[in-house]
Amino acid sequence: MTVIRTRGMLAVVGLSSALVLSACGGGDIKNEAAPGGEDCGTMNMAINPWVGFEASAHVVGTVATTKLGCTVEYKDLDEQVSWQGFGKGEVDVVIENWGHPELQKKYFEDKGGDGSAMSVGPNGNEGIIGWYVPPWMAEKYPDITDWKNLNKYADLFQTPESGDQGTLYDGDPGFVTNDEALVKNLDLNYKVVFAGSENALIEGFRKAEENKTPYLAYFYEPQWFLSEVPLVKVDLPEYTDGCDADPEKVACDYPVYTLDKIASTSFAESGSPGYDLVKSFEWTNEDQNAVAKMIAEDGMDPDEAAQQWVDDNADRVDAWLGK
């Protein structure tokens, strides 16, 4: 079946928003007939902008195409934009969701939303978000990993973007982040500067470690890059239940996220074996990191990397398929 990659953008017309998707390439993957003759049909899978998500999506997509006979359409979309596609029939699956209670309230029926989306259980990954420094800094300045000491070191992190304040780099503006509120509410002499992408953060940390230059940035796990450069997490005030309820007043660390899978309600009710695969899919942070490294560091095509993992883990795949 054809595997199609598209890149999405949000178009605004008058007071309404529409999801505009344009094709940007594709390729054919040989597949087996769907067991029992079920018609898998098309699976529209969002690809949010970090390589770990891409790894998960392509592994599920590869199994769907080669084992179930599905047509998988990948759509490169920000997190918030992905959810807008559920009710339009343009997105069926978000394979790695980092909480988003504000989106649940809008799209989950049991949260008061329109009922166009639903959680279909954990994907096996545990997500950690925080502030990190390169290893050389933690070794030279051991107390820098306590947030209470960050102001003491603010001058080390000054950049043209931050002026006389220290720079705290964030990634893509669409990532889950409380950082601007944290800087303000913890009275830190820093300015949040968006690096723009996961790749930009990785290159920033890589160069900082190689050149022994200061760098403080938002980062997260699971993340293959941590096996190359073992970044050191800064201890923010301990997370307690509800401490982040008000986005403007948050002054605590991020929670540990049990990452889950979100599907459109229409896809869940379609009878497609592709949905059953999504529902049963679970793997570990280590699994994701292995495929993400193949893509990001080894330069493999995402489908080839996914196929290699699928071939090497046939028993795991069979379990997802109920064999």
Legacy VTK file of the C-alpha trace (Angstrom):
# vtk DataFile Version 3.0
C-alpha trace
ASCII
DATASET POLYDATA
POINTS 323 float
0.000 0.000 0.000
1.074 3.561 -0.492
2.644 5.397 2.412
2.076 9.122 2.013
3.789 11.908 3.919
2.105 15.274 4.081
2.909 18.538 5.813
0.027 20.347 7.475
-0.647 23.988 8.166
-3.529 25.840 9.761
-5.469 28.122 7.454
-7.774 30.754 8.898
-10.724 31.961 6.873
-12.964 34.528 8.550
-13.747 33.142 11.999
-13.187 29.473 11.127
-10.013 27.396 10.914
-9.397 24.600 8.449
-6.653 22.037 8.253
-4.803 22.365 4.969
-2.635 19.413 4.013
-0.302 19.205 1.045
1.489 16.107 -0.238
5.277 16.092 -0.042
6.320 12.654 -1.180
5.743 8.975 -0.619
6.800 5.446 -1.436
5.433 1.938 -1.781
5.816 -0.758 0.869
4.986 -4.375 0.146
2.378 -5.753 2.489
0.702 -8.931 3.509
-3.031 -9.399 3.201
-4.978 -8.414 6.278
-5.664 -11.463 8.471
-9.171 -12.775 8.008
-9.758 -10.441 5.069
-10.673 -7.375 7.149
-10.471 -4.089 5.273
-7.998 -1.895 7.114
-8.537 1.114 4.883
-6.584 4.339 5.453
-4.881 5.382 8.699
-4.120 9.090 8.993
-1.245 9.397 11.457
0.017 12.698 12.806
3.771 13.209 13.077
4.552 15.756 15.792
7.920 17.523 15.467
10.334 15.349 17.437
12.110 12.234 16.263
10.868 9.965 19.068
7.287 10.561 17.948
8.347 9.869 14.367
9.910 6.583 15.466
6.744 5.411 17.214
4.488 6.454 14.352
6.568 4.742 11.681
6.849 1.496 13.624
3.056 1.362 13.990
2.646 2.472 10.372
5.065 -0.170 9.115
3.202 -2.939 10.944
-0.110 -1.572 9.656
1.048 -1.571 6.042
3.032 -4.794 5.963
0.877 -6.952 8.256
-2.629 -5.532 7.894
-2.695 -4.121 4.376
-3.472 -0.567 5.498
-2.746 2.602 3.589
-0.918 4.879 6.031
-0.836 8.607 5.504
1.664 10.525 7.661
0.969 14.202 8.351
3.581 16.501 9.865
1.661 18.630 12.345
2.147 20.477 15.622
0.478 18.930 18.661
-2.452 21.334 18.890
-3.108 21.286 15.145
-3.143 17.474 15.150
-6.150 17.399 17.463
-8.105 19.746 15.208
-8.032 17.048 12.531
-9.868 14.414 14.580
-13.354 15.738 13.929
-12.605 16.465 10.271
-11.573 12.918 9.354
-8.064 14.168 8.584
-6.238 12.733 11.631
-6.968 9.288 13.068
-4.050 8.764 15.444
-1.710 10.726 17.704
0.633 7.987 18.865
2.387 9.963 21.647
0.385 12.449 23.695
1.979 14.521 26.468
-1.052 15.201 28.636
-2.790 18.261 27.159
-5.750 18.558 29.571
-6.826 21.706 27.723
-7.244 19.690 24.515
-9.006 16.859 26.334
-11.607 19.357 27.559
-12.195 20.432 23.986
-12.288 17.037 22.261
-13.063 14.279 24.848
-16.764 13.680 25.486
-16.165 12.660 29.106
-14.323 15.956 29.688
-17.136 18.072 28.244
-15.762 18.278 24.717
-17.202 17.524 21.299
-16.440 13.782 21.480
-14.281 13.692 18.354
-11.308 12.086 20.136
-10.536 9.610 22.884
-7.567 8.119 24.718
-6.826 4.509 23.821
-4.362 3.763 26.597
-0.661 4.222 27.348
1.951 3.669 24.664
4.474 2.417 27.224
6.662 5.520 27.232
7.251 7.682 30.297
7.867 11.339 29.509
10.106 13.653 31.513
10.405 17.378 30.764
12.860 19.678 32.476
15.831 22.016 32.284
19.226 20.532 31.510
22.877 21.541 31.353
25.767 19.800 29.571
27.831 17.408 31.719
30.899 19.644 31.855
28.899 22.391 33.583
27.496 20.065 36.248
31.028 18.849 36.939
32.581 22.328 37.145
29.628 23.970 38.954
28.010 21.178 41.022
25.435 23.469 42.639
24.111 24.687 39.284
21.689 21.752 39.227
19.670 23.388 42.042
17.340 26.044 40.638
17.984 28.259 43.679
21.519 28.835 42.410
20.670 29.670 38.807
20.661 33.435 39.326
24.248 33.189 40.589
25.240 31.842 37.185
22.931 33.947 34.981
25.817 35.971 33.518
27.348 32.765 32.114
24.252 32.256 29.962
23.943 35.776 28.530
23.422 35.893 24.757
22.515 38.653 22.285
18.887 37.446 22.493
18.713 37.849 26.270
20.732 41.013 26.872
21.821 41.266 30.506
19.746 38.193 31.462
20.647 34.572 31.113
19.191 32.587 28.211
16.975 29.557 28.785
16.487 27.878 25.431
13.171 26.205 24.619
12.476 24.128 21.508
9.533 24.427 19.147
6.933 26.953 20.386
4.321 24.197 20.051
5.996 21.945 22.643
4.425 21.532 26.098
6.163 24.183 28.203
5.642 26.195 31.388
9.030 27.860 31.160
8.085 31.527 30.777
5.797 31.264 33.813
8.465 29.360 35.761
11.105 32.006 35.080
8.733 34.742 36.206
7.290 32.985 39.259
10.647 31.712 40.520
12.103 35.228 40.097
14.904 34.044 37.838
17.035 36.488 35.896
16.564 34.631 32.630
14.769 35.057 29.327
13.157 32.175 27.431
14.415 32.042 23.840
12.916 29.545 21.408
15.641 27.603 19.602
12.969 26.495 17.142
13.231 22.716 17.029
14.455 19.539 18.654
17.440 19.495 16.293
18.421 23.011 17.364
18.419 21.981 21.031
20.495 18.895 20.288
23.077 20.883 18.313
23.189 23.474 21.082
23.947 20.862 23.723
26.397 18.999 21.474
28.447 22.120 20.764
28.274 23.227 24.401
29.773 19.937 25.555
32.409 19.846 22.804
33.502 23.458 23.284
32.866 23.673 27.042
30.506 26.629 26.604
27.500 27.369 28.859
24.088 26.144 27.755
20.814 25.847 29.675
17.801 24.475 27.870
14.477 22.690 27.991
14.810 19.015 27.096
13.006 15.751 27.651
13.051 11.981 27.789
12.660 9.555 26.039
15.417 10.946 23.863
18.134 9.047 21.986
20.609 11.955 22.299
21.069 11.311 26.026
23.092 8.194 25.154
25.525 10.440 23.257
25.668 13.332 25.742
24.373 12.463 29.251
22.776 15.800 30.069
22.215 16.704 33.720
18.747 17.791 34.857
18.267 20.891 37.000
16.150 20.291 40.109
13.132 22.607 40.038
10.670 22.841 42.965
9.116 19.416 43.439
5.977 18.678 41.481
2.853 18.072 43.550
-0.592 17.233 42.271
-2.293 20.389 41.016
0.720 22.689 41.325
0.509 23.398 37.602
-3.275 23.845 37.467
-2.990 27.570 36.764
-0.583 28.054 33.829
0.093 31.653 34.890
1.036 30.742 38.472
2.961 27.508 37.996
6.153 27.427 40.084
6.946 23.706 40.205
8.666 21.072 38.113
6.916 19.177 35.336
5.149 15.934 36.224
6.247 12.560 34.939
3.933 11.959 31.996
2.438 8.555 31.264
2.307 9.027 27.518
-0.827 7.760 25.830
-2.336 7.294 22.394
-5.199 9.424 21.101
-7.529 8.310 18.317
-10.439 9.913 16.575
-13.741 8.471 17.763
-14.757 7.729 14.180
-11.592 5.672 13.646
-12.120 3.825 16.946
-15.647 2.890 15.849
-14.716 2.014 12.256
-13.897 -1.663 12.839
-10.498 -1.213 11.207
-7.831 -3.678 12.375
-5.537 -0.659 12.260
-7.324 0.702 15.317
-6.845 -2.606 17.150
-3.123 -2.342 16.401
-2.957 1.212 17.755
-4.844 0.167 20.874
-2.490 -2.743 21.608
0.761 -0.946 20.709
3.111 -0.445 23.659
6.884 -0.219 23.844
9.574 1.205 26.111
11.651 4.375 26.165
14.623 2.214 25.178
12.731 0.844 22.156
11.852 4.322 20.980
15.365 5.632 21.521
16.821 2.800 19.435
14.654 3.617 16.406
15.021 7.382 16.901
18.814 7.031 16.914
18.694 5.107 13.634
16.738 7.970 12.091
18.446 10.988 13.630
22.053 9.899 14.066
22.518 7.038 11.603
20.607 8.802 8.825
18.228 5.958 8.041
14.899 6.553 6.336
12.156 6.332 9.000
10.441 3.446 7.215
13.712 1.515 6.928
14.533 2.093 10.593
11.040 1.004 11.599
11.242 -2.092 9.414
14.565 -3.085 10.986
13.064 -2.837 14.477
9.967 -4.783 13.391
12.133 -7.518 11.868
14.236 -7.729 15.041
11.225 -7.848 17.362
8.819 -10.243 15.656
7.478 -11.636 18.945
6.580 -8.144 20.179
4.843 -7.344 16.910
2.913 -10.621 16.984
1.695 -9.751 20.479
0.356 -6.404 19.202
-1.468 -8.305 16.476
-2.939 -10.791 18.928
-1.016 -13.767 17.562
LINES 1 324
323 0 1 2 3 4 5 6 7 8 9 10 11 12 13 14 15 16 17 18 19 20 21 22 23 24 25 26 27 28 29 30 31 32 33 34 35 36 37 38 39 40 41 42 43 44 45 46 47 48 49 50 51 52 53 54 55 56 57 58 59 60 61 62 63 64 65 66 67 68 69 70 71 72 73 74 75 76 77 78 79 80 81 82 83 84 85 86 87 88 89 90 91 92 93 94 95 96 97 98 99 100 101 102 103 104 105 106 107 108 109 110 111 112 113 114 115 116 117 118 119 120 121 122 123 124 125 126 127 128 129 130 131 132 133 134 135 136 137 138 139 140 141 142 143 144 145 146 147 148 149 150 151 152 153 154 155 156 157 158 159 160 161 162 163 164 165 166 167 168 169 170 171 172 173 174 175 176 177 178 179 180 181 182 183 184 185 186 187 188 189 190 191 192 193 194 195 196 197 198 199 200 201 202 203 204 205 206 207 208 209 210 211 212 213 214 215 216 217 218 219 220 221 222 223 224 225 226 227 228 229 230 231 232 233 234 235 236 237 238 239 240 241 242 243 244 245 246 247 248 249 250 251 252 253 254 255 256 257 258 259 260 261 262 263 264 265 266 267 268 269 270 271 272 273 274 275 276 277 278 279 280 281 282 283 284 285 286 287 288 289 290 291 292 293 294 295 296 297 298 299 300 301 302 303 304 305 306 307 308 309 310 311 312 313 314 315 316 317 318 319 320 321 322
